[in-house]
Structures are given as structure tokens and as C-alpha cells.
Amino acid sequence: MSNRVEILEEYRQANNQLATLKRKESESIRPSEDTVRIEPHYGEEMTSLSDKCAQLDMILEAMAASED
């Protein structure tokens, strides 16, 4: 059971880091009448964290299914 708790904690940390990067990314955008070109500053890191969250989520779902 502790393995599940550790994976869940790792998932929460990665998800929190991803949310922080998304917030930082959105704060850099300023309203304008002109067309705005958005160039992500944290794109690579956000993609990596998204992938990690997806993988951990699949592991947690598989663990839950095996408990049934």
C-alpha cells in the first residue's frame, strides 16, 4: 500500500509543478487589440510534466483495478 501512496504523492507534486508553470506562462500574456503570438517559455518542461502525470495516472488506475 505504501507504494501506492508514494506514487500518489509523486503525481500530486508533478501536477502542482505543472499548474505552477501554466500559471506563470499565462501571467506573461498581456491583453492587446493586436494579434498576439504566444511563444511558450516552459513548453518542454510542461510537456514532460504532462507526460509524467499521464503515466502516473495510468499506474494508479491499474493499481485500483487490480484491487477490485
Protein Blocks (a to p, Z undefined) as FASTA:
>chain_A
ZZmmmmmmmmmmmmmmmmmmmmmmmmmpccdfbdcddddfklmmmmmmmmmmmmmmmmmm
mmmmmmZZ
